[in-house]
Amino acid sequence: MKLDFQKAHISGVERVAAWSDVLDSINVFPVADGDTGRNLIASLTPLRYLDEDRDLTIHQLLLSARGNSGNIAARFFAAFLAANSFDDLFQAAKLGRDQAWQAVSRPVHGTMLTVFDTLVDVLDKYSSKDLDATAAEIIDRLETAVKSTPQLLPGLKQAGVVDSGALGMYIFFESFFKHLVGQNDGFQPLSTRFKGLLAISPSFQAQMEAGYCVDTVIRLDGNDQEIISRLRQYGDNVVMIPHKDYLKVHLHTDDMDSARKKMESLGDVVQWTDDDLAAQISDFKQLGRQGAVHIMTDAAGSLTREHARELGITLLDSYIIAGDKSLPESLFAAAELYQTMRDGIRVSTSQASMFERHQYYQRVIEQHPQVLYLCVGSVFTGNFNVAMQWKEQNDPDNRMTVIDTGAASGRLGTIAMATARYSQTTDDPEAVVDFAGWAVHACEEYVFLDKLKYLAAGGRLSKSSAFFGDMLHVKPVISPMAEGAKKVGMAKNGADQLKFALDKLNSACRPGSAPLVMLEYSDNRDWVDTTVKKAVASHYPTCEILLQPLSLTSGVHFGPGTWAMAFLPELF
């Protein structure tokens, strides 16, 4: 049997993506900042393109690696990718394990390093004569390793959960080995395998920490070992990955400016990202409570991962491909995307695979008694049909309701947000579904474009129309509806656009009411935040105005300079 390593790696990444919210929700070590799932997705997404160029994939792993878990995992996989047969796996895993341990300044048992140890041990003892039996044994042994993590790390035991990074690697390898031997389904529920270990104890108190979580790439000027030795003194939780002339560094530091100056003295800082640890820990403490129904929707709905987490919403991502970089849309930096588009570099979108979407559905059904999937309009994607087909085969108790909202971008996000809020006010699942139906009918959205060439590039408008439209400074107003994105008006400038938006808001909402208004920006936040938001607030002083980034799938098609307004009239 020919083993498909590319498909196995892709399946592992996609399964981690589907379970990333769970990984975030139990992430208490080394810091309770709730980002392990997010970081693993961002770090491992290059594995989806393994067949194109293995050296490039390794380089992209270096550039993409985020967080403690993501950097350790990237170090492991840079070596593990060398395996081309089952017989190669032991040596590849052993080298990856050794490099992962060496990358961490203060490695400890009870993390994903323990999972790597176990993987190497089991691969050393089992042969490839019976691949099915060997794969099953590997999965069982890795499960035992993950279950051991609370006994190895007191913080995990106190929280009542397994280590999130270790669980992430288990999720990856279960899918990897099943696909490698041709078993593409039949996953035993994680809620069964790790029963009682996937929810933080109510008595657990996350400790606040100040400082920053930094990820940077340095082009080296001097001796690698000397630089590595010096970097270990610049912060805590240090992880380092040397690669050719580069060094990837992850660390926690109290003084970010000082740390950056020190790193700049060692070489050229070619990439830098940082997160405020105190803010992340604070957000982690305020995870959204669940209502009568768990809400799932598509990330095309202009909701950020942070906002979705506050409301207890599951987001199903599509992917953004910009040049040689690909990421789930909720993890792609908007500023980078729009600059890429302005630079004329090709940008496109793609849906998650069938397998990844199925894993999302399976995960929410395992976690929640009732699920409502508010699906992006079927005219825009095939998600509704995929969900309904999966439901027919896998939901005999009718626990997941799927609604084709006919919406996208802010209209979808506003519907999902309002429904999630309503779900927290009632114990009646049917009432939540009825509310969602009302919101789908009542919610409106108007999208205001700056340039037509991006619609033309995506085949949604002729290039000649885009040329003459831009030349004449005539811009259409678009409204995403069940039958597609329809042109509902024209405007020449920002003032005309704003007047159009206010006229539509006034015609749908009675004077003195308090509609829910979502204002969406692309690369023009300041203008939307000041001019547009101020105008809306003056007309409806009691309304709630949300300022959200335009979903990046919409941003790819509409382009930089776009803004939009979605609104839901007050429910009487």
Summary of the structure (lengths in Angstrom):
residues: 572
radius of gyration: 24.3
end to end distance: 63.5
largest distance: 75.2
contacts: 2039
relative contact order: 0.09
helix: 51%
strand: 18%
